[in-house]
Amino acid sequence: MAVTASRLGGIEQLESAFQKAHADGRGALIPYVCGGDPNLATCAAIVDALGAAGADAIEIGIPYGDPLADGPTIAAAAQRALECGTSVDDVVGLAAGARERGAPPLLLFTYLNPVVQYGVERFAAALAAAGAAGAIVPDLPYEESEALRRAFHRWGLALPLLVAPTTPFERAVAIAERSDGFVYLVSRLGVTSAAHGPDIAWIGERIARLRPRTARRIAVGFGISRPDEVRAVCRYADGAIVGSALVDSYAGTLGAQAVDRARAFLCSLRAATVREPES
């Protein structure tokens, strides 16, 4: 699959998005949708609407039957997508179409097993051809990340890595230095869910310690669902990632109704990314 130079540069795509958000005096907002939920056509329209409503980047999940980090909302969304027959190629194609229509940087969210089954080099080439910025692989061990990272770098793709609350600090610094695009800081223990909010005090403390040790952007995810939580996270982080609450906002709907609900929910969060001037 041929890829032109203009389609490369996922790390640069993400950095540009963070820079623009910072210049606007706000944190970046990165919503998550599950590819193929509730169906491919509606999902594509939702991705378009999120970009038009001001998402700075968008995560698109590849549905998987054994989602270790996913809470009930996203697991259910993945099941709906799988029941529609959604494949890795379908989600890559969804991303390609969205980018052609002017979507912001897109990151596929997947697990290591589907990547290995698809083929690491083939997966990297497919993402680059689609114009995606890269991928997040939450169950990728830091010690085993180099092969995927090398493949991604050959295609100009970003591979953000995760730092959990249980990650020892020096290991968190090492993960940050190997992370591309941004560091994904997990806000609390457990799976993704809108039912349990982020630990803002821990987020502030961990980011304050990481800032002097890494130049990487830091985005926070897991459990962020309300404007006040986005506002609190953006006081410390470069960006906020919202998944389960967004998926909940349009679950059970199709077509224009799903698109309208997703757009309205994102708009309610977008205003909360603006940082208050320091006194």
N, C-alpha and C positions, 0 to 999 in steps of 0.2 A: 504494500500500500504506500504510494508516494506521499511524501510530506514536504511541503515547501517551507523555506526558512521563516516566512511570515507567520506560519502556524505554530512555530516553536516559541519557547520562552515562558513556560508556566510559572517559574519562580518570579520572573519579571512582571507577569500579569498580576500576581498576588501582591508584590511589593508596590506596584502602581496603585492598586486598589486601596491598600493601607495608607499610602502617602496622600491620596486624594481625601480619604476620610479624615486624616489628621489635619490636613489643610483646611477642611471645613469645620474643624473644631469638634469632632465627634469620634466615637469608636466605630469600627467597621461592624456591619451586621451581616452575619452569615447564616442564612436559613438552610435547613435540611429537608429534603423530600425523598420519599422512597420511589425509585424509578419504577414506573408501571402501575402505581397506585393512584387512583382506583382503576385506571386503565392507561394505556400509553398516550392516547390522544389528550385526555384530560390532564395527565401529568405534564405533558409538553406545554399545554396552555398555562398551567400553574407556574412552570418555570419561567415562561415569558412574562407573566404578570408580576412575579416576584422581582425580576430584573427591572421591569419598567417602574415598579413601586419603590425602587431604591436599594435593593439588596446589593452589597458590595462584592459578594461572591456567593456561590450556591453549592451546597453539597448535594449530590444525587446518589442515593443508596442503591447498590446492586442487591436485589432481594436474595436472601440466603436462608436456608431451612434450619440452620443451627447458629443463630445470632447471639454470640456470647455476651456482647456489651449492650444489646438492645433490650429495653424494657417492653412492657406489654403493648404499648401503642405502636411502636415501630415494628415489633414482631408481628402484630396483626396486619399492619400495612404490607409487610413483606409477604405474608401469607396470601393476602388479596392479590398482590402482583404476581406471585407464583401461580396462583389459580388461573390468572389470565394468560399464563404461558410466557411471562417475561423472562428473557435470557440476558446474559452479559452483553451480547451483541445488540440486543434491543436497547439497552441502557446507553451503550456507547453511541448508537445511532441517535437516540434522543438528545444526547449531549451535542453531537455534531449539528443536528438541526437547530438547536437552541443557539449555538455559537454563530451559525450562519445568519440567524435572525437578530444578532446583536446582544446576546446574553453576556452578563459579567463573567469573570473567571469561574470555571466550573471544576469542582473536585469530586471525583467518584469516591464513594465510601463503600468499602468492601472488606471481606475477610481474606486471610492468607490462602485458605484452601481453594476458593474459586480462582484466585490469581495463579496458583500453581497448576491447577487443572487446565486453565486456559493457556498457560505458558507465559512465563515472565516477560520474555522479549516480545512475544506477540501482543501481550497486554499493553506494554509500554508503547509499542508502535501504533496500536489501535487508538489509545488515548491521544497521542500526538496527532494522528490523522484527523481525529474528531475536533481538535482545537482545545481539548481540555487542559487545565493547568496542572493536573496531577491526580493523586489519589491519597486517601487516608485509609490505613490498614490497621485497625485498633489492636488486633491480636498478633502483630508482628513484633517479635522480641527484639530489643535493641541489639543484642549480640548477633542476631541473624539478619539484620537489616541491610547489610552492605551489598549483597548481590542485587536486591531489588533497587536499592539506591543507585548503583552503578548503571543498571538498565535504564532507569528513569533519567539519569543525567545524560545518557547518550541521546535522549530524545528531548532534552530541555524541560523535563517535568519535575514538579515539586513533590516531595514526600514528607509531609508534616508528621512528626512523631508525637506520641502522647506521654504526658507526665501526670501521674496519679498522686493522690494525697499520701499514699504509702511509699512513694518513691523517695529514697534517701536523697538528701540535697545534692551531694556531689554527683550522684548518678543522674539527677535531674539536669545538672549543668552539662554533663556529657551528652545526654539525650538532646538537649537544646542545641548543642553545637553540631550535631549530626542531622538535625531537623532542617527541612527546606520549606520556604514559604512562610511558615510560622511554627511556633510550638503550640500544640494543642494541650492546654492545661485542663485536666478533668477536675471539676469543681468539688466533687464529693465522691465518697465510696458508693459502689453499687452500679446498677445499669441505668441507661437513659430513662428519664421519666419526668413528667411535669408535676408529679405528686409530691416530690421532695425537692425543695429549693436549694440553691447553691450556698455554700458556706463562705459568706462574703469576708469574714474576718480572716479565714485561712487564705483565701485568694489574695487579699491585700498583703498579707505577710509573705506569702511565697513569691509573689511578683516583686515585692520590694527587695527580696534577697537575690532573685534571679537577675534583675536589671543590671547590676554592676558586673555580672559574670557572662552575659551573652548579649549580642546585638540583635538577636532574632526577635521578630514580632511575637507577641503572646496573645493568643485568642483562647477564651474560656468557654467550655461547653459542659453539658450534662445538667439537667434540672433547671435551666433558665427558661422561664415561661411567661413572666409578666413584665410590663414596662419598668416597674420599680427595680426589678432584678437586673434588667438590662442596664438601667441607669447606674446602679451600684457597681456592676462589673466593669462598665466603661470608665469609671473613675480610676481604675487601676490598669486595666488591660487594653490592648490595641484593638480588640474585637470581641464580640459576643456571638456564640453559636446557639441557635434555637432549633430544636427538632421536634420532640414529642408534642409540645403544645401547638405548634403549627399544624402538624399532621392531624391532631385532634380537632382543630378548627374546621376542617372540611371532611372529616371521616363520615362516611355514610352518604355523601353527595356525589354528583357527577356533573360534568360539563360546566356550564356557566355558573351554576350555583357554587360548585367547588372552587372555581377560579375567584369568584367574588369574595368568598369567605377567606381564602388564603390571602388575597390582596389586602382586605380590610385588617386582618390580623397582623400582617407585616407592617402596615402603615402605623398601627398602634404601637409597635415596638420601635419603628424607625425614629420617631420623634424623641424617644428616650435615649438615643445614642449620643445626643448633643451634650457635650460637657459644659458644666457651669463654669464661668470664669473664676479663677482663683482670686480671693479677696486679699 
